[in-house]
Protein backbone atom coordinates (compact mmCIF):
# COMPACT_ATOMS: atom_id res chain seq x y z
CA UNK A 1 0.00 0.00 0.00
CA UNK A 2 1.24 3.52 -0.84
CA UNK A 3 -0.26 6.89 -0.03
CA UNK A 4 0.41 10.39 -1.24
CA UNK A 5 1.58 12.97 1.27
CA UNK A 6 0.15 16.37 0.44
CA UNK A 7 2.25 19.31 1.64
CA UNK A 8 1.66 20.12 5.29
CA UNK A 9 2.39 23.53 6.75
CA UNK A 10 1.96 22.74 10.45
CA UNK A 11 2.45 19.87 12.89
CA UNK A 12 0.32 19.76 16.01
CA UNK A 13 1.97 17.98 18.97
CA UNK A 14 -0.03 16.82 21.98
CA UNK A 15 0.66 14.20 24.66
CA UNK A 16 -2.97 13.11 24.33
CA UNK A 17 -5.45 13.28 21.46
CA UNK A 18 -9.04 12.03 21.68
CA UNK A 19 -9.78 10.52 18.28
CA UNK A 20 -12.76 8.27 19.00
CA UNK A 21 -14.39 6.64 22.05
CA UNK A 22 -12.90 3.22 21.31
CA UNK A 23 -9.34 4.57 21.56
CA UNK A 24 -8.26 5.45 25.15
CA UNK A 25 -5.55 7.84 23.96
CA UNK A 26 -6.68 10.73 26.18
CA UNK A 27 -7.27 11.53 29.84
CA UNK A 28 -9.53 14.56 29.74
CA UNK A 29 -9.98 18.07 28.46
CA UNK A 30 -6.50 18.51 26.95
CA UNK A 31 -6.92 15.45 24.74
CA UNK A 32 -10.51 16.28 23.84
CA UNK A 33 -9.39 19.75 22.78
CA UNK A 34 -6.58 18.28 20.66
CA UNK A 35 -8.97 15.98 18.85
CA UNK A 36 -11.47 18.80 18.28
CA UNK A 37 -8.67 21.02 16.97
CA UNK A 38 -7.66 18.49 14.33
CA UNK A 39 -11.27 17.66 13.41
CA UNK A 40 -11.97 21.36 12.83
CA UNK A 41 -8.76 21.69 10.79
CA UNK A 42 -9.97 18.81 8.61
CA UNK A 43 -13.35 20.50 8.09
CA UNK A 44 -11.53 23.71 7.08
CA UNK A 45 -9.20 21.91 4.67
CA UNK A 46 -6.06 22.92 6.57
CA UNK A 47 -2.89 20.99 5.66
CA UNK A 48 -1.90 19.96 9.18
CA UNK A 49 -0.53 16.76 10.70
CA UNK A 50 -0.98 15.53 14.29
CA UNK A 51 1.61 13.83 16.51
CA UNK A 52 0.98 11.98 19.79
CA UNK A 53 1.90 8.76 21.62
CA UNK A 54 0.07 5.47 21.19
CA UNK A 55 -0.73 4.77 24.88
CA UNK A 56 -1.26 1.02 24.55
CA UNK A 57 -2.67 0.84 28.09
CA UNK A 58 -4.53 4.12 27.84
CA UNK A 59 -5.08 6.33 30.87
CA UNK A 60 -7.00 3.86 33.05
CA UNK A 61 -10.37 2.23 33.54
CA UNK A 62 -12.14 3.61 36.60
CA UNK A 63 -13.96 1.31 39.02
CA UNK A 64 -16.11 2.71 41.84
CA UNK A 65 -17.51 0.67 44.70
CA UNK A 66 -20.70 1.40 46.63
CA UNK A 67 -19.01 4.06 48.77
CA UNK A 68 -17.12 5.80 45.98
CA UNK A 69 -13.71 4.22 46.43
CA UNK A 70 -11.88 4.39 43.09
CA UNK A 71 -9.64 1.63 41.80
CA UNK A 72 -7.99 1.44 38.41
CA UNK A 73 -7.06 -1.06 35.72
CA UNK A 74 -5.30 -0.59 32.36
CA UNK A 75 -7.38 0.50 29.34
CA UNK A 76 -5.97 -2.17 27.08
CA UNK A 77 -6.96 -1.89 23.43
CA UNK A 78 -5.83 -3.19 20.06
CA UNK A 79 -4.17 -0.53 17.85
CA UNK A 80 -4.00 -3.05 15.02
CA UNK A 81 -7.80 -3.10 14.84
CA UNK A 82 -8.28 0.64 14.22
CA UNK A 83 -4.98 2.09 12.97
CA UNK A 84 -2.92 1.79 9.81
CA UNK A 85 0.73 0.75 10.14
CA UNK A 86 3.04 3.11 8.27
CA UNK A 87 6.06 0.82 8.19
CA UNK A 88 8.22 3.88 8.93
CA UNK A 89 10.79 3.96 11.74
CA UNK A 90 12.62 6.73 13.55
CA UNK A 91 15.01 6.60 16.47
CA UNK A 92 16.07 8.68 19.48
CA UNK A 93 18.84 8.48 22.05
CA UNK A 94 17.64 7.90 25.62
CA UNK A 95 19.97 7.17 28.56
CA UNK A 96 22.79 6.69 26.04
CA UNK A 97 21.06 3.98 24.02
CA UNK A 98 19.13 4.03 20.75
CA UNK A 99 15.37 3.60 21.01
CA UNK A 100 13.43 2.59 17.91
CA UNK A 101 10.03 4.20 17.22
CA UNK A 102 7.36 3.21 14.74
CA UNK A 103 4.29 5.23 13.75
CA UNK A 104 0.69 4.19 13.39
CA UNK A 105 -1.63 6.36 11.33
CA UNK A 106 -5.18 7.52 12.02
CA UNK A 107 -6.98 9.55 9.35
CA UNK A 108 -9.40 12.34 10.26
CA UNK A 109 -11.71 13.11 7.35
CA UNK A 110 -13.35 16.54 7.29
CA UNK A 111 -16.85 17.45 6.18
CA UNK A 112 -15.55 18.27 2.68
CA UNK A 113 -13.37 15.16 2.39
CA UNK A 114 -10.03 16.72 3.39
CA UNK A 115 -7.87 14.26 5.34
CA UNK A 116 -5.53 15.00 8.24
CA UNK A 117 -3.16 12.22 9.32
CA UNK A 118 -2.45 11.71 12.99
CA UNK A 119 0.69 9.72 13.78
CA UNK A 120 0.74 7.75 17.03
CA UNK A 121 4.29 6.92 18.13
CA UNK A 122 4.98 3.41 19.46
CA UNK A 123 8.12 1.98 21.08
CA UNK A 124 6.76 -1.54 21.66
CA UNK A 125 9.32 -3.13 19.33
CA UNK A 126 11.36 -6.29 20.05
CA UNK A 127 14.70 -4.56 19.44
CA UNK A 128 13.99 -2.15 22.34
CA UNK A 129 14.60 -2.99 26.00
CA UNK A 130 11.56 -3.89 28.16
CA UNK A 131 11.69 -0.41 29.75
CA UNK A 132 11.81 1.31 26.37
CA UNK A 133 9.03 -0.87 24.97
CA UNK A 134 6.76 0.39 27.76
CA UNK A 135 7.42 4.11 27.13
CA UNK A 136 4.32 4.45 24.99
CA UNK A 137 2.10 2.35 27.26
CA UNK A 138 0.69 4.55 29.99
CA UNK A 139 -0.66 8.08 29.72
CA UNK A 140 0.58 10.19 32.66
CA UNK A 141 2.00 7.13 34.41
CA UNK A 142 5.34 6.25 35.94
CA UNK A 143 7.93 8.29 37.80
CA UNK A 144 9.97 11.35 36.74
CA UNK A 145 12.40 9.25 34.71
CA UNK A 146 9.61 7.49 32.81
CA UNK A 147 7.83 10.79 32.11
CA UNK A 148 10.95 12.53 30.82
CA UNK A 149 11.73 9.57 28.55
CA UNK A 150 8.16 9.70 27.24
CA UNK A 151 8.54 13.39 26.48
CA UNK A 152 11.76 12.67 24.59
CA UNK A 153 9.83 10.20 22.43
CA UNK A 154 7.03 12.72 21.82
CA UNK A 155 9.10 15.87 21.20
CA UNK A 156 12.39 14.67 19.75
CA UNK A 157 11.06 11.40 18.35
CA UNK A 158 8.07 13.21 16.84
CA UNK A 159 10.29 15.61 14.89
CA UNK A 160 12.46 12.72 13.68
CA UNK A 161 9.40 10.74 12.64
CA UNK A 162 7.98 13.64 10.63
CA UNK A 163 11.22 13.83 8.66
CA UNK A 164 11.20 10.07 8.06
CA UNK A 165 7.61 10.37 6.83
CA UNK A 166 8.61 13.03 4.32
CA UNK A 167 7.35 16.17 6.11
CA UNK A 168 10.59 18.11 5.59
CA UNK A 169 9.48 21.73 5.24
CA UNK A 170 6.94 22.44 7.94
CA UNK A 171 6.26 26.10 8.58
CA UNK A 172 5.00 25.67 12.17
CA UNK A 173 5.36 23.26 15.06
CA UNK A 174 2.50 23.78 17.50
CA UNK A 175 3.02 22.56 21.08
CA UNK A 176 -0.25 21.85 22.89
CA UNK A 177 1.12 22.27 26.44
CA UNK A 178 4.67 21.65 27.60
CA UNK A 179 4.88 17.87 27.23
CA UNK A 180 6.26 18.18 23.69
CA UNK A 181 8.61 21.12 24.32
CA UNK A 182 11.73 19.06 23.60
CA UNK A 183 10.78 19.37 19.93
CA UNK A 184 12.50 22.77 20.12
CA UNK A 185 15.77 20.98 20.86
CA UNK A 186 15.23 18.57 17.95
CA UNK A 187 14.47 21.39 15.50
CA UNK A 188 17.56 23.33 16.54
CA UNK A 189 19.76 20.22 16.37
CA UNK A 190 18.64 19.53 12.81
CA UNK A 191 19.21 23.15 11.85
CA UNK A 192 22.75 23.13 13.28
CA UNK A 193 23.71 20.16 11.06
CA UNK A 194 26.38 18.94 13.45
CA UNK A 195 27.69 22.29 14.69
CA UNK A 196 28.47 22.16 18.44
CA UNK A 197 26.44 23.99 21.05
CA UNK A 198 29.04 26.74 21.53
CA UNK A 199 28.51 27.79 17.91
CA UNK A 200 24.77 28.43 18.29
CA UNK A 201 24.09 32.00 17.13
CA UNK A 202 21.26 34.47 17.62
CA UNK A 203 20.24 33.75 14.02
CA UNK A 204 19.94 30.04 14.83
CA UNK A 205 17.65 30.81 17.77
CA UNK A 206 15.61 33.21 15.63
CA UNK A 207 15.12 30.38 13.11
CA UNK A 208 13.81 28.17 15.93
CA UNK A 209 11.46 30.83 17.31
CA UNK A 210 9.95 31.45 13.90
CA UNK A 211 9.04 27.76 13.68
CA UNK A 212 7.32 27.30 17.04
CA UNK A 213 3.97 28.13 18.64
CA UNK A 214 3.22 27.32 22.26
CA UNK A 215 -0.19 27.01 23.92
CA UNK A 216 -0.28 26.93 27.70
CA UNK A 217 -3.30 25.50 29.51
CA UNK A 218 -2.00 25.65 33.07
CA UNK A 219 -3.01 28.55 35.35
CA UNK A 220 -0.84 27.45 38.32
CA UNK A 221 2.91 26.65 38.48
CA UNK A 222 2.21 23.31 40.19
CA UNK A 223 0.91 22.02 36.85
CA UNK A 224 4.24 22.38 35.02
CA UNK A 225 6.35 19.32 34.17
CA UNK A 226 9.79 19.82 35.78
CA UNK A 227 12.86 17.57 35.82
CA UNK A 228 16.13 17.91 37.78
CA UNK A 229 19.31 18.69 35.87
CA UNK A 230 21.05 15.40 36.76
CA UNK A 231 18.16 13.42 35.32
CA UNK A 232 18.13 15.57 32.18
CA UNK A 233 21.88 14.96 31.68
CA UNK A 234 21.36 11.21 32.13
CA UNK A 235 18.44 10.98 29.69
CA UNK A 236 19.55 13.46 27.00
CA UNK A 237 23.33 13.11 27.20
CA UNK A 238 25.95 15.86 27.64
CA UNK A 239 25.86 17.12 24.02
CA UNK A 240 22.13 17.75 23.94
CA UNK A 241 22.25 19.16 27.46
CA UNK A 242 24.85 21.66 26.24
CA UNK A 243 22.56 22.70 23.37
CA UNK A 244 19.66 23.01 25.81
CA UNK A 245 21.74 25.28 28.02
CA UNK A 246 22.74 27.40 24.99
CA UNK A 247 19.02 27.80 24.25
CA UNK A 248 18.53 29.06 27.81
CA UNK A 249 16.31 26.01 28.18
CA UNK A 250 17.06 25.33 31.85
CA UNK A 251 15.72 27.29 34.81
CA UNK A 252 18.67 27.07 37.18
CA UNK A 253 19.38 23.36 37.36
CA UNK A 254 15.81 22.36 36.41
CA UNK A 255 14.22 21.63 33.05
CA UNK A 256 10.80 23.27 33.21
CA UNK A 257 8.92 22.13 30.12
CA UNK A 258 6.61 25.15 30.17
CA UNK A 259 9.51 27.58 30.20
CA UNK A 260 11.22 25.60 27.44
CA UNK A 261 8.13 25.99 25.27
CA UNK A 262 7.90 29.69 26.10
CA UNK A 263 11.55 30.36 25.30
CA UNK A 264 11.48 28.47 22.03
CA UNK A 265 8.39 30.09 20.48
CA UNK A 266 7.54 33.26 18.58
CA UNK A 267 3.85 33.04 19.53
CA UNK A 268 2.48 32.06 22.93
CA UNK A 269 -1.15 31.96 23.97
CA UNK A 270 -3.46 31.16 26.82
CA UNK A 271 -6.76 29.42 26.15
CA UNK A 272 -9.25 32.10 27.25
CA UNK A 273 -9.07 35.86 27.60
CA UNK A 274 -8.92 35.62 31.40
CA UNK A 275 -6.31 32.86 31.20
CA UNK A 276 -4.20 35.11 28.98
CA UNK A 277 -4.24 37.72 31.76
CA UNK A 278 -3.36 35.12 34.39
CA UNK A 279 -0.51 33.82 32.22
CA UNK A 280 0.90 37.30 31.66
CA UNK A 281 1.01 37.67 35.44
CA UNK A 282 2.83 34.34 35.76
CA UNK A 283 5.24 35.01 32.88
CA UNK A 284 5.63 38.81 32.71
CA UNK A 285 8.75 38.58 30.56
CA UNK A 286 6.89 36.92 27.65
CA UNK A 287 4.31 38.40 25.23
CA UNK A 288 1.34 36.13 25.85
CA UNK A 289 -1.78 36.32 23.72
CA UNK A 290 -5.14 34.61 24.15
CA UNK A 291 -7.15 32.37 21.83
CA UNK A 292 -10.22 31.03 23.58
CA UNK A 293 -10.80 27.31 23.15
CA UNK A 294 -13.61 25.90 21.09
CA UNK A 295 -15.20 22.49 20.52
CA UNK A 296 -15.92 20.53 17.35
CA UNK A 297 -19.58 21.19 16.73
CA UNK A 298 -20.52 18.05 14.79
CA UNK A 299 -18.82 15.77 17.34
CA UNK A 300 -20.63 17.20 20.37
CA UNK A 301 -24.06 17.94 18.94
CA UNK A 302 -26.57 15.19 19.73
CA UNK A 303 -28.24 13.31 16.84
CA UNK A 304 -31.56 15.06 17.49
CA UNK A 305 -30.03 18.53 17.31
CA UNK A 306 -27.93 17.54 14.30
CA UNK A 307 -31.15 16.67 12.47
CA UNK A 308 -32.70 19.95 13.58
CA UNK A 309 -29.74 22.00 12.35
CA UNK A 310 -29.58 20.03 9.10
CA UNK A 311 -33.21 20.97 8.51
CA UNK A 312 -32.99 24.68 9.32
CA UNK A 313 -29.28 25.56 8.93
CA UNK A 314 -27.89 23.17 6.30
CA UNK A 315 -24.47 24.91 6.17
CA UNK A 316 -23.77 24.59 9.91
CA UNK A 317 -21.30 21.68 9.65
CA UNK A 318 -19.16 23.42 7.04
CA UNK A 319 -19.36 26.80 8.78
CA UNK A 320 -20.30 26.83 12.46
CA UNK A 321 -20.99 30.58 12.31
CA UNK A 322 -24.35 29.66 10.81
CA UNK A 323 -25.48 28.38 14.21
CA UNK A 324 -26.22 32.04 14.91
CA UNK A 325 -29.42 31.46 12.96
CA UNK A 326 -30.64 28.94 15.52
CA UNK A 327 -32.40 31.99 16.96
CA UNK A 328 -35.02 31.37 14.27
CA UNK A 329 -35.76 27.75 15.20
CA UNK A 330 -39.07 27.35 16.99
CA UNK A 331 -39.05 26.70 20.73
CA UNK A 332 -41.22 23.63 20.21
CA UNK A 333 -38.60 22.03 17.96
CA UNK A 334 -35.81 22.84 20.43
CA UNK A 335 -37.87 21.30 23.24
CA UNK A 336 -38.51 18.13 21.21
CA UNK A 337 -34.84 17.72 20.29
CA UNK A 338 -33.77 18.18 23.90
CA UNK A 339 -36.32 15.66 25.15
CA UNK A 340 -34.91 13.14 22.69
CA UNK A 341 -31.35 13.75 23.95
CA UNK A 342 -32.50 13.57 27.57
CA UNK A 343 -34.22 10.27 27.01
CA UNK A 344 -31.07 8.85 25.36
CA UNK A 345 -29.03 9.86 28.43
CA UNK A 346 -31.46 8.50 31.01
CA UNK A 347 -31.96 5.24 29.10
CA UNK A 348 -28.18 4.72 29.04
CA UNK A 349 -27.89 5.47 32.76
CA UNK A 350 -30.58 2.91 33.53
CA UNK A 351 -28.84 0.36 31.30
CA UNK A 352 -25.38 0.93 32.82
CA UNK A 353 -26.23 1.63 36.47
CA UNK A 354 -29.71 0.25 37.05
CA UNK A 355 -30.86 3.67 38.31
CA UNK A 356 -34.10 4.95 36.78
CA UNK A 357 -34.21 8.74 36.63
CA UNK A 358 -37.41 10.65 35.82
CA UNK A 359 -37.32 12.53 32.49
CA UNK A 360 -39.86 15.04 33.81
CA UNK A 361 -37.56 16.15 36.65
CA UNK A 362 -35.04 18.96 36.33
CA UNK A 363 -31.64 17.34 35.74
CA UNK A 364 -28.28 18.92 36.62
CA UNK A 365 -25.04 17.65 35.10
CA UNK A 366 -21.55 17.89 36.58
CA UNK A 367 -18.88 15.83 34.80
CA UNK A 368 -15.20 16.55 34.23
CA UNK A 369 -11.78 15.42 35.39
CA UNK A 370 -11.96 14.92 39.15
CA UNK A 371 -9.65 17.51 40.73
CA UNK A 372 -10.05 19.30 44.03
CA UNK A 373 -10.14 22.80 42.51
CA UNK A 374 -13.18 21.80 40.44
CA UNK A 375 -15.10 21.34 43.74
CA UNK A 376 -17.49 18.55 42.75
CA UNK A 377 -19.12 18.68 46.19
CA UNK A 378 -19.78 22.44 46.10
CA UNK A 379 -23.46 21.89 45.30
CA UNK A 380 -23.77 20.05 48.63
CA UNK A 381 -22.44 22.86 50.82
CA UNK A 382 -25.87 23.18 52.51
CA UNK A 383 -27.67 19.87 52.30
CA UNK A 384 -30.64 21.00 54.38
CA UNK A 385 -31.35 23.87 52.01
CA UNK A 386 -31.09 21.55 49.01
CA UNK A 387 -33.66 19.25 50.59
CA UNK A 388 -35.92 22.22 51.29
CA UNK A 389 -35.72 23.34 47.66
CA UNK A 390 -36.50 19.85 46.38
CA UNK A 391 -39.52 19.73 48.69
CA UNK A 392 -40.93 23.24 48.21
CA UNK A 393 -39.62 24.71 44.94
CA UNK A 394 -39.26 21.80 42.55
CA UNK A 395 -37.64 18.37 42.42
CA UNK A 396 -34.24 17.92 40.80
CA UNK A 397 -31.75 15.13 40.17
CA UNK A 398 -27.99 15.28 39.62
CA UNK A 399 -25.66 13.26 37.38
CA UNK A 400 -21.93 13.20 38.12
CA UNK A 401 -18.96 11.80 36.27
CA UNK A 402 -15.19 12.10 36.37
CA UNK A 403 -11.94 10.24 37.03
CA UNK A 404 -9.38 11.11 39.70
CA UNK A 405 -5.72 10.58 38.83
CA UNK A 406 -4.59 7.32 40.50
CA UNK A 407 -2.16 9.20 42.77
CA UNK A 408 -4.47 12.13 43.59
CA UNK A 409 -5.87 11.14 46.99
CA UNK A 410 -7.62 14.48 47.66
CA UNK A 411 -9.52 14.08 44.37
CA UNK A 412 -10.46 10.52 45.30
CA UNK A 413 -11.75 11.83 48.62
CA UNK A 414 -13.91 14.30 46.68
CA UNK A 415 -15.57 11.41 44.84
CA UNK A 416 -16.17 9.63 48.14
CA UNK A 417 -17.74 12.82 49.50
CA UNK A 418 -20.22 12.88 46.59
CA UNK A 419 -21.15 9.27 47.35
CA UNK A 420 -21.69 10.13 51.03
CA UNK A 421 -24.10 12.88 50.06
CA UNK A 422 -25.88 10.59 47.62
CA UNK A 423 -26.84 8.37 50.54
CA UNK A 424 -27.87 11.35 52.67
CA UNK A 425 -30.23 13.02 50.19
CA UNK A 426 -31.53 10.03 48.26
CA UNK A 427 -35.09 10.32 49.58
CA UNK A 428 -35.50 13.78 48.03
CA UNK A 429 -32.70 14.19 45.46
CA UNK A 430 -31.54 11.38 43.21
CA UNK A 431 -27.79 11.55 42.56
CA UNK A 432 -25.94 9.24 40.15
CA UNK A 433 -22.19 9.03 39.60
CA UNK A 434 -21.44 7.41 36.25
CA UNK A 435 -18.35 5.23 36.25
CA UNK A 436 -15.46 5.61 33.78
CA UNK A 437 -16.43 8.99 32.34
CA UNK A 438 -15.10 9.23 28.79
CA UNK A 439 -15.93 10.62 25.37
CA UNK A 440 -19.22 8.75 24.85
CA UNK A 441 -20.52 9.66 28.31
CA UNK A 442 -19.53 13.28 27.66
CA UNK A 443 -21.60 13.32 24.46
CA UNK A 444 -24.63 11.97 26.33
CA UNK A 445 -24.31 14.15 29.42
CA UNK A 446 -23.63 17.51 27.81
CA UNK A 447 -26.66 17.06 25.56
CA UNK A 448 -29.10 15.29 27.89
CA UNK A 449 -29.14 17.30 31.13
CA UNK A 450 -31.20 20.45 31.65
CA UNK A 451 -28.44 22.52 33.27
CA UNK A 452 -24.64 22.28 33.15
CA UNK A 453 -23.02 23.05 36.51
CA UNK A 454 -19.42 24.23 36.88
CA UNK A 455 -17.91 25.32 40.20
CA UNK A 456 -14.12 25.76 39.83
CA UNK A 457 -12.10 27.70 42.36
CA UNK A 458 -11.05 30.91 40.64
CA UNK A 459 -8.74 31.46 38.76
CA UNK A 460 -7.84 27.76 38.34
CA UNK A 461 -10.09 27.11 35.32
CA UNK A 462 -7.89 27.99 32.35
CA UNK A 463 -10.75 27.60 29.90
CA UNK A 464 -13.06 24.61 30.30
CA UNK A 465 -14.91 23.25 27.30
CA UNK A 466 -17.72 21.04 28.64
CA UNK A 467 -20.08 24.03 28.89
CA UNK A 468 -19.37 24.81 25.24
CA UNK A 469 -20.48 21.30 24.30
CA UNK A 470 -23.63 21.78 26.36
CA UNK A 471 -24.40 25.07 24.59
CA UNK A 472 -24.38 23.34 21.19
CA UNK A 473 -27.27 21.24 22.52
CA UNK A 474 -29.20 24.13 24.03
CA UNK A 475 -28.13 23.30 27.60
CA UNK A 476 -27.49 26.48 29.63
CA UNK A 477 -24.52 26.77 31.99
CA UNK A 478 -24.64 27.63 35.69
CA UNK A 479 -21.04 28.47 36.43
CA UNK A 480 -18.51 30.34 38.50
CA UNK A 481 -17.17 33.23 36.34
CA UNK A 482 -13.86 31.68 35.33
CA UNK A 483 -12.27 30.49 32.09
CA UNK A 484 -14.45 30.70 29.00
CA UNK A 485 -17.63 31.46 30.94
CA UNK A 486 -16.50 35.04 31.57
CA UNK A 487 -16.83 35.51 27.80
CA UNK A 488 -19.87 33.28 27.22
CA UNK A 489 -22.04 34.40 30.12
CA UNK A 490 -25.06 36.59 29.47
CA UNK A 491 -27.16 36.47 32.63
CA UNK A 492 -30.52 34.76 32.12
CA UNK A 493 -29.83 34.56 28.38
CA UNK A 494 -27.09 31.92 27.98
CA UNK A 495 -27.17 30.77 31.61
CA UNK A 496 -26.35 32.07 35.06
CA UNK A 497 -23.31 33.19 37.06
CA UNK A 498 -22.39 31.76 40.47
CA UNK A 499 -21.04 34.76 42.33
CA UNK A 500 -19.83 37.79 40.41
CA UNK A 501 -16.82 38.35 38.19
CA UNK A 502 -16.02 41.65 39.93
CA UNK A 503 -16.13 40.14 43.43
CA UNK A 504 -13.04 38.29 44.75
CA UNK A 505 -13.22 34.54 45.25
CA UNK A 506 -15.23 34.26 48.48
CA UNK A 507 -16.73 30.76 48.86
CA UNK A 508 -19.50 31.87 51.22
CA UNK A 509 -20.74 34.41 48.68
CA UNK A 510 -20.54 31.86 45.88
CA UNK A 511 -22.53 29.35 47.92
CA UNK A 512 -25.20 31.95 48.65
CA UNK A 513 -25.36 32.89 44.96
CA UNK A 514 -25.65 29.25 43.88
CA UNK A 515 -28.57 28.50 46.19
CA UNK A 516 -30.35 31.81 45.68
CA UNK A 517 -30.36 31.51 41.89
CA UNK A 518 -31.29 27.85 41.92
CA UNK A 519 -34.16 28.51 44.31
CA UNK A 520 -35.49 31.83 43.04
CA UNK A 521 -34.64 31.88 39.32
CA UNK A 522 -33.70 28.59 37.71
CA UNK A 523 -36.09 26.04 39.23
CA UNK A 524 -39.11 28.42 39.10
CA UNK A 525 -38.35 29.21 35.45
CA UNK A 526 -37.98 25.53 34.49
CA UNK A 527 -41.23 24.46 36.16
CA UNK A 528 -43.32 27.63 35.91
CA UNK A 529 -42.17 29.50 32.81
CA UNK A 530 -41.16 26.82 30.35
CA UNK A 531 -41.16 29.20 27.39
CA UNK A 532 -38.63 31.44 29.14
CA UNK A 533 -36.37 28.48 29.88
CA UNK A 534 -36.55 27.35 26.25
CA UNK A 535 -35.58 30.88 25.18
CA UNK A 536 -32.45 30.60 27.32
CA UNK A 537 -31.70 27.27 25.63
CA UNK A 538 -32.11 28.82 22.19
CA UNK A 539 -29.86 31.76 23.09
CA UNK A 540 -27.19 29.34 24.35
CA UNK A 541 -27.02 27.82 20.87
CA UNK A 542 -27.18 31.06 18.89
CA UNK A 543 -24.77 33.07 21.04
CA UNK A 544 -22.37 30.49 22.48
CA UNK A 545 -22.61 27.56 20.08
CA UNK A 546 -21.93 29.80 17.11
CA UNK A 547 -18.76 31.28 18.66
CA UNK A 548 -17.17 28.82 21.09
CA UNK A 549 -16.37 26.26 18.44
CA UNK A 550 -13.10 24.86 17.13
CA UNK A 551 -13.54 26.30 13.64
CA UNK A 552 -13.39 29.85 15.01
CA UNK A 553 -10.48 28.83 17.25
CA UNK A 554 -8.50 27.33 14.34
CA UNK A 555 -9.09 30.39 12.16
CA UNK A 556 -7.54 32.48 14.94
CA UNK A 557 -4.55 30.14 15.22
CA UNK A 558 -3.94 30.31 11.48
CA UNK A 559 -4.18 34.09 11.27
CA UNK A 560 -2.65 35.10 14.61
CA UNK A 561 -0.14 32.34 15.35
CA UNK A 562 0.86 30.31 12.32
CA UNK A 563 0.99 33.31 9.97
CA UNK A 564 1.61 36.05 12.50
CA UNK A 565 4.54 37.26 10.39
CA UNK A 566 2.23 38.08 7.47
CA UNK A 567 0.17 41.12 8.52
CA UNK A 568 -2.57 42.38 6.29
CA UNK A 569 -3.62 38.96 5.00
CA UNK A 570 -7.19 37.83 5.59
CA UNK A 571 -8.01 34.35 6.89
CA UNK A 572 -9.31 33.45 3.43
CA UNK A 573 -6.10 34.59 1.73
CA UNK A 574 -4.02 32.63 4.23
CA UNK A 575 -6.12 29.51 3.75
CA UNK A 576 -5.79 29.76 -0.03
CA UNK A 577 -2.01 30.09 0.28
CA UNK A 578 -1.52 27.11 2.59
CA UNK A 579 -3.77 24.89 0.48
CA UNK A 580 -1.79 25.61 -2.69
CA UNK A 581 0.95 23.03 -3.38
CA UNK A 582 4.21 24.82 -4.13
CA UNK A 583 6.08 21.84 -5.56
CA UNK A 584 5.43 18.34 -6.90
CA UNK A 585 4.46 16.03 -4.08
CA UNK A 586 6.80 13.05 -3.74
CA UNK A 587 5.39 9.60 -3.23
CA UNK A 588 5.00 8.92 0.46
CA UNK A 589 7.37 6.48 2.11
CA UNK A 590 4.37 5.07 3.96
CA UNK A 591 3.84 1.42 3.17
CA UNK A 592 2.08 -1.49 4.76
CA UNK A 593 3.92 -3.66 7.23
CA UNK A 594 3.68 -6.50 4.71
CA UNK A 595 5.80 -4.51 2.27
Buried (B, 14 or more C-beta within 10 A) or exposed (E): EEBEBBBBBBBBBBBBBBBEEEBBBBBBBBBBBBBBBBBBBBBBBBBBBBBBBBBBBBBBBBEBEEEBEBEBEBBEBEBEEEBBBBBBBBBBBBBEEEBBBBBBBBEBEBBEEBEBBBBBBBBBEEEBEEBBBBBBBBBBBBEEBBBBBBBBBBBBBBBBBBEBBBBEEBBBBBBBBBBBBBBBBBBBBEBBEEEEBEEBEEEBBEBBBBBBBBBBBBBEEEBBBBBEBEBBBBBBBEEBBBBBBBBEBBBEEBBBBBBBBBBBBBBBBBBBBBBBBBBBEBBEEBEBBBBBBBBBBBBBBBEBBBBBBEEBBEEBBBBBBBBBBBEEBEBEBBBEBBBBBBEBBBBBBEEEBEBEBEEEBBBBBBBBBBBBBBBBBBBBBBBEBBBBBBEEBBBBBBBBBBBBBBEBEEBBBBBBBBBBBBEBBEEBBBBBBBBBBBBEBBBBBBBBBBBBBBBBBBBBBBBBBBBBBBBBBBBBBBBBBBBBBBBBBBEBBBBBBBBEEEEEBEEEBBBBBBBEBBBEBBBBBBBEEEEEBBBBBBBBBBBBBBBBBBBBBBBBBBBBBBBBEEEEBEBEEBBEEBBEEEEEEEEBBBBEEEE
